[in-house]
């Protein structure tokens, strides 16, 4: 009897199901693997571009521009309803200061002075005013929080050069306080203040009246710096800060205010740009008045390695120290000698001889004022925005402040607002700054510095004095600020108010709508912190370097 036939009709189904499952598993694994590979490759490319390419400069530029776009609004020009041929309304009614017959810079630079000034360009000269584009500096934001601010492609140190902007002089006619001066040199200036106004008319400007016609001056000065107040809601930080330095015994620049107008032939006449702060230039005239000699060596360093030994060749120091006066070979040797001493001397030698190289009292006063104000856009953090000089009377180095629009704890680039209010007075620098570390390690200097902090805390930096001076300056400029734009006026009133409202998002420097920084709030909070630290009840906050 034959065996029954096997029914194999259902057997192939199982292998078929297994093949289907394997096929889709393979597709899934290839998809996941490909996606991971794509992500890794993209991350690698972006990392390379971030560290070695222009991505950092592009992103920083966009962030600064976006920040100011939300904080400013310009009034239309010409005014609504204006018709060609009609006279433009007088934007500044009432009496005006006259610069006719001014003899001294002291008359020019009165803190509450509000001058009327104007620049007129031909169409061609205005085109030459536009900044030239350069190759951006790759990898200037370092992972340790340091920022390299010297692009070798640019003639100037600073953020504007790093992200690829070069400023050239062009010709213009200049009117100041009723004085008309033809054929002056004008160019844009600044770094963050320029970038923040990149797409606006109101940019910072430098005017030199003697570049093309030698020997010309106005009130003993030939160079004029006009800051556009784009990053300072109060419009008072520069004026208050320079004044505080002068009261502290530091030979700092003087300031005044200016309402600036712009004319471009064939386009418009006397377009109001708004309120500017005019800061006395650091140059030979400044040195002659302060130190008795136009031959004073004056530098504006941009370096984390201040007084680092770079060898005996002056060319190694030239870019980092950026001389602002003509430097003799003897003055070059003095800086090199000082750098060698700061870098190579033993602790015992440094403590014994540091007073031979630095004016210790002046240095202590400079540092004490800077630290009380928590001014971190400078030597305490990024190695810029200050000057050094060799006093011809003593052959010793001293320090001068510069670019103080982020003083009074306002600078959002480092720490939080509360940390800047409570910043340590004994360790005020961020990260490693060898020069400041060596200076503060010397007991004689440290005691002198702390004595100056106490002295200034009890005099110059009393909150009630600062608040009163803030009110006096606010009254002087309020009409000019209110006339500029509604948004500018709103933030100005927030910044100078007696009472401050809760401020959500205040610690996010990337938030373009963060509220205005209240000066009087800082005065009170900083005074309490400094008092506690001087009394030994608090150590303050040592602000760390790095990115959040």
Phi, psi and omega per residue, in radians:
X1 nan 2.265 -3.103
X2 -1.278 2.505 3.085
X3 -1.201 2.511 3.136
X4 -1.080 2.441 3.138
X5 -1.158 2.446 3.123
X6 -1.331 2.435 3.116
X7 -1.636 1.679 -3.093
X8 -1.672 0.213 -3.022
X9 -1.138 -0.468 -3.080
X10 -1.628 -0.211 -3.025
X11 -1.101 -0.717 -3.064
X12 -1.122 -0.268 -3.062
X13 -1.110 -0.668 -3.100
X14 -1.143 -0.870 3.083
X15 -1.012 -0.650 3.139
X16 -1.081 -0.733 3.121
X17 -1.153 -0.677 3.119
X18 -1.123 -0.724 3.115
X19 -1.096 -0.724 3.122
X20 -1.080 -0.760 -3.125
X21 -1.141 -0.758 3.138
X22 -1.138 -0.675 -3.122
X23 -1.083 -0.799 -3.131
X24 -1.257 -0.553 3.050
X25 -1.109 -0.726 3.133
X26 -1.115 -0.743 3.115
X27 -1.083 -0.741 -3.138
X28 -1.094 -0.814 -3.122
X29 -1.127 -0.703 3.102
X30 -1.127 -0.657 3.127
X31 -1.142 -0.818 3.121
X32 -1.095 -0.807 -3.138
X33 -1.086 -0.746 3.118
X34 -1.128 -0.700 3.124
X35 -1.132 -0.753 3.113
X36 -1.107 -0.725 3.118
X37 -1.088 -0.723 3.122
X38 -1.109 -0.736 3.138
X39 -1.123 -0.774 -3.137
X40 -1.122 -0.736 3.123
X41 -1.143 -0.731 3.121
X42 -1.109 -0.753 3.123
X43 -1.097 -0.700 3.118
X44 -1.119 -0.734 3.133
X45 -1.143 -0.795 3.133
X46 -1.115 -0.693 3.106
X47 -1.098 -0.747 3.123
X48 -1.095 -0.810 3.133
X49 -1.096 -0.638 3.138
X50 -1.178 -0.746 -3.062
X51 -1.473 -0.563 -2.990
X52 -2.157 -0.120 -3.082
X53 -2.002 -2.952 -3.041
X54 -1.490 0.099 -3.035
X55 -1.054 -0.710 -3.123
X56 -1.043 -0.839 -3.120
X57 -1.091 -0.725 3.130
X58 -1.090 -0.793 -3.094
X59 -1.182 -0.775 3.139
X60 -1.073 -0.757 3.126
X61 -1.037 -0.797 -3.126
X62 -1.122 -0.659 -3.128
X63 -1.156 -0.766 -3.118
X64 -1.154 -0.742 -3.138
X65 -1.121 -0.794 -3.125
X66 -1.098 -0.649 3.128
X67 -1.014 -0.871 -3.049
X68 -1.311 -0.500 3.116
X69 -1.035 -0.628 -3.111
X70 -1.418 -0.293 -3.081
X71 -1.737 -0.192 -3.092
X72 -2.178 2.676 2.937
X73 -2.576 2.183 -3.091
X74 -1.620 2.539 3.072
X75 -1.309 2.582 -3.121
X76 -1.151 2.610 3.105
X77 -2.453 2.286 -0.023
X78 -1.135 2.911 -3.122
X79 -1.063 2.651 3.119
X80 -0.967 2.407 3.109
X81 1.545 -0.166 -3.139
X82 -1.249 2.443 3.127
X83 -2.103 2.507 3.120
X84 -0.937 2.382 -3.119
X85 1.736 -0.408 3.111
X86 -1.396 2.582 3.083
X87 -1.309 2.478 3.137
X88 -1.348 2.582 3.127
X89 -1.154 2.603 3.101
X90 -1.278 1.978 -3.070
X91 -1.337 -0.235 -3.117
X92 -2.310 1.437 3.115
X93 -1.239 2.795 3.062
X94 1.656 -3.108 -3.088
X95 -1.176 2.640 -3.137
X96 -2.218 2.575 3.077
X97 -1.186 2.498 3.110
X98 -1.941 2.285 3.091
X99 -1.654 0.027 3.134
X100 -1.133 2.177 3.091
X101 1.464 0.077 3.097
X102 -1.078 2.366 -3.086
X103 -1.882 -0.582 -3.004
X104 -2.242 2.725 3.090
X105 -1.160 -0.446 3.113
X106 -1.097 -0.583 3.076
X107 -1.260 -0.615 -3.117
X108 -1.238 -0.818 -3.033
X109 -1.736 1.272 2.889
X110 -1.720 2.272 -2.959
X111 -0.989 -0.595 -3.101
X112 -1.654 0.036 3.059
X113 -1.088 2.392 2.997
X114 -2.180 1.790 -3.101
X115 -1.533 2.758 2.995
X116 -1.866 2.196 -3.113
X117 -2.382 2.730 3.128
X118 -2.636 2.598 3.058
X119 -2.128 2.367 3.093
X120 -2.144 2.237 -3.114
X121 -2.077 2.601 2.861
X122 -1.317 2.876 3.130
X123 -1.049 -0.686 -3.113
X124 -1.214 -0.747 -3.131
X125 -1.178 -0.567 3.086
X126 -1.166 -0.628 3.076
X127 -1.100 -0.662 3.125
X128 -1.241 -0.326 3.110
X129 -1.225 -0.452 -3.091
X130 -1.051 2.372 -3.127
X131 -1.153 2.496 3.048
X132 -1.431 2.557 3.087
X133 -1.567 2.401 3.110
X134 -2.142 2.948 3.015
X135 -1.152 2.256 3.109
X136 -1.172 2.675 3.104
X137 -1.450 2.107 -3.124
X138 -1.343 2.548 2.976
X139 1.074 0.664 -3.095
X140 -1.448 -0.309 3.027
X141 -1.615 1.948 -3.069
X142 -1.595 2.709 -3.084
X143 -1.143 -0.378 3.132
X144 -1.518 0.080 3.106
X145 1.641 -0.117 3.082
X146 -1.348 2.730 -3.134
X147 -2.251 2.167 3.089
X148 -1.529 2.170 -2.985
X149 -2.088 0.556 3.130
X150 -2.360 1.742 3.100
X151 -1.573 2.054 -3.093
X152 -1.162 -0.255 3.071
X153 -1.351 -0.289 -3.078
X154 -1.849 2.673 3.131
X155 -1.412 -0.332 -3.092
X156 -2.016 2.524 2.953
X157 -1.293 2.771 3.050
X158 2.147 2.951 -3.031
X159 -1.112 -0.652 -3.125
X160 -1.062 -0.753 3.087
X161 -1.170 -0.664 -3.139
X162 -1.049 -0.727 -3.122
X163 -1.560 0.081 2.917
X164 1.813 0.626 3.104
X165 -2.148 2.341 3.091
X166 -2.135 2.332 -3.099
X167 -1.832 2.202 3.098
X168 -1.953 2.619 3.065
X169 -1.319 2.597 2.992
X170 -2.419 3.002 -3.089
X171 -1.637 2.614 3.115
X172 -2.758 2.906 2.930
X173 -1.781 2.469 -2.984
X174 -2.179 2.289 3.040
X175 -2.103 2.275 -3.122
X176 -2.478 2.020 3.097
X177 0.975 0.632 3.136
X178 1.509 -0.044 3.083
X179 -1.674 2.201 -3.116
X180 -1.816 2.221 -3.120
X181 -2.272 2.132 -3.117
X182 -1.632 2.796 2.993
X183 0.973 0.915 3.039
X184 -1.662 2.902 3.059
X185 -1.749 2.294 3.134
X186 -2.331 2.552 3.029
X187 -2.683 2.832 2.993
X188 -1.271 2.788 -3.125
X189 -2.484 -3.140 3.033
X190 1.525 3.030 3.113
X191 -2.176 -1.479 3.087
X192 -1.090 -0.620 -3.139
X193 -1.209 -0.542 3.056
X194 -1.262 -0.852 -3.089
X195 -1.100 -0.628 -3.123
X196 -1.186 -0.335 3.127
X197 -1.978 0.432 -3.012
X198 -0.970 -0.676 -3.084
X199 -1.883 0.433 3.126
X200 -2.160 2.842 3.097
X201 -1.288 -0.587 -2.992
X202 -1.452 1.456 3.123
X203 -1.853 2.726 3.074
X204 -1.221 2.532 -2.988
X205 -2.400 2.496 2.993
X206 -2.037 2.334 3.139
X207 -2.143 2.266 3.056
X208 -2.078 2.037 -3.041
X209 -1.548 -0.135 -3.102
X210 -1.983 0.113 -3.064
X211 -1.181 -0.751 -3.105
X212 -1.758 -0.295 3.067
X213 -2.285 1.739 -2.993
X214 -1.149 2.549 3.030
X215 1.586 -0.101 -3.129
X216 -1.402 2.517 3.073
X217 -2.700 2.821 3.078
X218 -2.274 2.056 -3.093
X219 0.942 0.680 3.095
X220 1.347 0.179 -3.131
X221 -2.229 2.508 3.138
X222 -2.058 -0.099 -3.132
X223 -2.254 2.358 -3.057
X224 -2.252 2.205 3.121
X225 -1.823 2.147 3.139
X226 -2.022 1.857 3.105
X227 -1.507 2.378 -2.989
X228 -1.539 0.008 3.043
X229 1.019 0.509 -3.067
X230 -1.338 -0.427 -3.088
X231 -1.839 0.061 -3.054
X232 -2.132 1.787 -3.101
X233 -1.094 -0.575 -3.114
X234 -1.322 -0.387 -3.048
X235 1.104 0.181 -3.011
X236 -2.086 -0.162 -3.014
X237 -1.011 -0.826 3.140
X238 -1.047 -0.903 -3.064
X239 -1.062 -0.807 -3.141
X240 -1.146 -0.664 -3.067
X241 -1.247 -0.872 3.126
X242 -1.051 -0.693 3.113
X243 -1.089 -0.735 3.127
X244 -1.109 -0.701 3.089
X245 -1.076 -0.760 -3.133
X246 -1.112 -0.735 3.091
X247 -1.120 -0.473 3.129
X248 -1.401 -0.058 3.119
X249 1.628 0.225 3.107
X250 -1.696 2.314 -3.100
X251 -1.290 1.240 -3.033
X252 -1.599 2.847 3.111
X253 -1.084 2.742 3.021
X254 -1.768 2.858 -3.085
X255 -2.371 2.855 2.942
X256 -2.683 3.026 3.104
X257 -1.880 2.725 -3.122
X258 -2.486 2.332 2.922
X259 -1.678 2.036 -2.963
X260 -1.803 2.464 3.084
X261 -2.160 2.603 -3.101
X262 -2.218 2.314 3.063
X263 -2.189 2.349 3.050
X264 -2.226 2.048 -3.064
X265 -1.001 2.293 -3.135
X266 1.482 -0.092 -3.139
X267 -2.095 -0.997 3.109
X268 -2.845 2.873 -3.115
X269 -2.189 2.262 3.062
X270 0.909 0.977 3.016
X271 -1.308 2.166 3.140
X272 -1.260 2.145 3.100
X273 -1.565 -0.488 3.132
X274 2.108 -2.876 -3.063
X275 -1.523 2.330 3.075
X276 -2.114 2.776 2.939
X277 -1.858 2.292 3.129
X278 -1.782 2.071 -3.073
X279 -1.933 2.275 -3.141
X280 -0.998 2.279 -3.073
X281 -1.273 2.521 3.028
X282 -1.548 1.833 -3.049
X283 -2.746 -2.887 -3.074
X284 -1.125 -0.653 3.115
X285 -1.124 -0.747 3.079
X286 -1.019 -0.814 -3.102
X287 -1.145 -0.670 3.141
X288 -1.104 -0.721 -3.123
X289 -1.254 -0.684 -3.061
X290 -1.478 -0.676 -2.984
X291 -2.080 0.029 3.033
X292 1.442 0.129 -3.117
X293 -2.670 2.290 3.035
X294 -1.243 -0.223 -3.097
X295 -1.613 0.222 3.079
X296 -1.091 2.337 3.081
X297 -1.346 2.154 -3.075
X298 -2.282 2.268 -3.087
X299 -2.278 2.645 2.996
X300 -2.134 1.511 -3.039
X301 -1.188 2.628 2.906
X302 -2.353 1.624 -3.077
X303 -2.913 2.510 2.966
X304 -1.382 -0.353 -3.084
X305 -1.754 0.945 3.140
X306 -1.024 2.259 -3.108
X307 1.019 0.611 2.986
X308 -1.483 2.410 -3.120
X309 -1.212 2.017 3.124
X310 -1.933 0.257 -3.137
X311 1.737 -2.934 -3.042
X312 -1.755 -0.014 -3.116
X313 -1.625 2.088 -3.083
X314 -1.048 -0.532 -3.112
X315 -1.025 -0.453 3.119
X316 -1.235 -0.370 -3.099
X317 -1.734 -0.370 -2.947
X318 -0.949 -0.893 -3.058
X319 -1.192 -0.782 -3.060
X320 -1.175 -0.559 -3.032
X321 -1.759 -0.262 2.955
X322 0.748 1.281 -3.111
X323 -1.038 2.460 3.130
X324 -1.920 -0.068 2.996
X325 -2.292 2.961 3.113
X326 -1.237 2.177 -3.035
X327 -1.802 2.184 3.095
X328 -1.383 2.875 3.097
X329 -1.093 -0.618 3.106
X330 -1.111 -0.705 3.109
X331 -1.212 -0.625 3.033
X332 -1.051 -0.800 -3.140
X333 -1.108 -0.610 -3.140
X334 -1.129 -0.737 3.113
X335 -1.162 -0.755 3.132
X336 -1.089 -0.751 3.109
X337 -1.063 -0.731 3.136
X338 -1.159 -0.723 3.111
X339 -1.086 -0.706 3.119
X340 -1.131 -0.717 3.128
X341 -1.125 -0.821 -3.121
X342 -1.098 -0.651 -3.056
X343 -1.431 -0.715 -2.913
X344 -1.827 -0.311 -3.075
X345 -1.185 2.615 3.037
X346 -1.248 2.890 3.122
X347 -1.015 -0.701 -3.129
X348 -1.161 -0.772 3.120
X349 -1.126 -0.729 -3.120
X350 -1.088 -0.811 -3.133
X351 -1.101 -0.627 -3.073
X352 -1.321 -0.558 -2.969
X353 -2.059 0.015 -3.059
X354 -1.042 -0.521 3.118
X355 -1.232 -0.231 3.058
X356 -1.361 -0.346 -3.056
X357 -1.904 -0.463 -3.067
X358 -2.239 2.472 2.974
X359 -1.303 1.741 -2.972
X360 -1.148 -0.683 -3.126
X361 -1.184 -0.772 3.129
X362 -1.126 -0.710 3.112
X363 -1.116 -0.705 3.129
X364 -1.134 -0.711 3.125
X365 -1.159 -0.763 3.103
X366 -1.023 -0.870 -3.079
X367 -1.185 -0.677 -3.133
X368 -1.087 -0.783 3.131
X369 -1.151 -0.748 -3.122
X370 -1.088 -0.743 -3.106
X371 -1.215 -0.734 3.125
X372 -1.044 -0.680 -3.124
X373 -1.376 -0.066 -3.082
X374 0.832 0.906 -3.124
X375 -1.582 1.679 -2.981
X376 -1.736 -0.042 3.057
X377 -1.541 1.073 -3.039
X378 -3.040 -2.515 -3.018
X379 -1.074 -0.444 -3.122
X380 -1.328 -0.222 -3.098
X381 -2.422 -1.063 -2.963
X382 -1.935 0.195 2.969
X383 1.216 0.481 3.133
X384 -2.427 -3.048 3.039
X385 1.041 0.822 2.958
X386 -2.754 2.939 3.099
X387 -2.291 2.705 3.011
X388 -2.192 2.667 -3.137
X389 -2.493 2.741 3.004
X390 -1.808 1.942 -3.105
X391 -1.164 2.075 -3.101
X392 -1.144 -0.291 -3.121
X393 -1.436 -0.397 -3.074
X394 -2.271 -0.207 -3.065
X395 1.104 0.449 3.122
X396 -1.951 2.720 3.138
X397 -1.466 2.493 2.993
X398 -2.331 3.053 -3.030
X399 -2.188 2.544 3.100
X400 -2.267 2.491 3.093
X401 -1.414 2.754 3.068
X402 -2.735 2.600 3.018
X403 0.973 1.333 -2.969
X404 -1.922 0.463 -3.104
X405 -1.242 -0.236 3.113
X406 -1.942 0.461 3.087
X407 -1.335 -3.085 3.111
X408 1.041 0.681 3.028
X409 1.233 0.260 -3.021
X410 -1.487 -0.380 -2.980
X411 -1.095 2.002 -3.061
X412 -1.463 0.012 -3.050
X413 -1.370 -0.159 -3.095
X414 -2.564 2.328 3.097
X415 1.155 -3.096 3.049
X416 -1.768 2.987 3.129
X417 -1.057 -0.749 3.134
X418 -1.148 -0.663 3.116
X419 -1.130 -0.680 3.114
X420 -1.212 -0.555 3.056
X421 -1.165 -0.618 -3.051
X422 -1.833 0.282 -3.056
X423 -1.006 2.460 -3.096
X424 -1.074 2.395 3.048
X425 -1.551 -0.281 3.134
X426 -1.653 -0.415 3.054
X427 -2.367 1.250 -2.996
X428 -1.469 -0.283 -3.084
X429 -1.408 2.787 -3.110
X430 -1.874 2.259 -3.131
X431 1.281 -2.641 3.140
X432 -1.771 2.074 3.022
X433 -2.250 1.595 -2.962
X434 -0.937 -0.694 -3.105
X435 -1.079 -0.838 -3.137
X436 -1.151 -0.619 3.106
X437 -1.094 -0.753 -3.142
X438 -1.162 -0.737 -3.124
X439 -1.084 -0.822 -3.077
X440 -1.267 -0.272 3.087
X441 -1.383 -0.231 3.113
X442 -1.485 2.049 -3.029
X443 -1.032 -0.712 -3.122
X444 -1.057 -0.828 3.141
X445 -1.202 -0.741 -3.119
X446 -1.032 -0.756 3.124
X447 -1.152 -0.681 3.106
X448 -1.127 -0.769 3.127
X449 -1.071 -0.809 -3.135
X450 -1.143 -0.588 3.070
X451 -1.134 -0.660 3.110
X452 -1.236 -0.645 3.060
X453 -1.033 -0.815 -3.140
X454 -1.106 -0.790 -3.137
X455 -1.046 -0.842 -3.109
X456 -1.254 -0.574 3.085
X457 -1.064 -0.605 -3.088
X458 -1.556 -0.125 -3.090
X459 -2.211 -1.403 -3.036
X460 -1.076 -0.680 -2.972
X461 -1.811 0.451 3.009
X462 -1.164 2.247 -3.061
X463 -0.968 -0.678 -3.122
X464 -1.177 -0.615 3.086
X465 -1.181 -0.777 3.129
X466 -1.097 -0.734 3.134
X467 -1.123 -0.731 3.136
X468 -1.112 -0.736 3.137
X469 -1.193 -0.624 3.072
X470 -1.055 -0.782 3.120
X471 -1.091 -0.725 -3.132
X472 -1.086 -0.763 3.139
X473 -1.265 -0.621 3.121
X474 -1.095 -0.710 3.093
X475 -1.065 -0.706 -3.082
X476 -1.142 -0.625 -3.024
X477 -1.846 -0.090 -2.998
X478 -0.953 -0.812 -3.089
X479 -1.062 -0.698 -3.141
X480 -1.174 -0.681 3.129
X481 -1.203 -0.776 -3.127
X482 -1.084 -0.528 -3.121
X483 -1.338 -0.244 -3.015
X484 -1.378 -0.925 3.091
X485 -2.949 2.749 -3.140
X486 -1.130 -0.735 -3.109
X487 -1.166 -0.736 3.103
X488 -1.063 -0.761 -3.123
X489 -1.138 -0.703 -3.139
X490 -1.083 -0.797 -3.118
X491 -1.242 -0.581 3.077
X492 -1.054 -0.819 -3.126
X493 -1.136 -0.621 3.064
X494 -1.106 -0.732 -3.034
X495 -1.225 -0.536 -3.068
X496 -1.850 0.134 -3.061
X497 -1.178 2.678 3.055
X498 -1.323 -0.598 3.133
X499 -1.963 2.517 3.135
X500 -2.148 2.400 -3.140
X501 -1.518 2.807 3.022
X502 -0.938 2.462 -3.008
X503 -2.183 1.478 3.126
X504 -1.093 2.457 3.119
X505 1.348 0.218 -3.037
X506 -1.172 -0.430 -3.090
X507 -1.615 0.073 -3.141
X508 -1.729 1.724 -3.091
X509 -1.180 -0.255 3.136
X510 -1.569 -0.066 3.137
X511 -1.437 1.885 -3.079
X512 -1.147 -0.251 -3.127
X513 -1.875 0.331 3.129
X514 -1.091 2.534 -3.049
X515 -1.202 2.815 -3.138
X516 -1.113 2.569 -3.129
X517 -1.401 2.157 -3.081
X518 -1.514 2.001 -3.082
X519 -1.056 -0.809 -3.031
X520 -1.186 -0.512 3.035
X521 -1.072 -0.784 3.133
X522 -1.122 -0.774 -3.130
X523 -0.912 -0.850 -3.091
X524 -1.155 -0.851 -3.066
X525 -1.164 -0.693 -3.130
X526 -1.196 -0.695 3.137
X527 -1.068 -0.724 3.122
X528 -1.104 -0.777 -3.120
X529 -1.136 -0.797 -3.132
X530 -1.113 -0.702 3.104
X531 -1.051 -0.787 3.131
X532 -1.100 -0.708 -3.121
X533 -1.237 -0.709 3.108
X534 -1.113 -0.573 -3.128
X535 -1.445 -0.086 3.132
X536 1.419 0.199 -3.136
X537 -1.592 -0.130 3.130
X538 -2.617 2.577 3.075
X539 -1.690 -0.106 -3.088
X540 1.281 -3.070 -3.108
X541 -1.934 2.176 3.010
X542 -1.516 1.915 -3.068
X543 -1.331 2.318 -3.073
X544 -1.627 2.665 3.045
X545 -1.492 2.632 3.084
X546 2.335 2.992 -3.080
X547 -1.795 2.459 3.138
X548 -1.472 nan nan
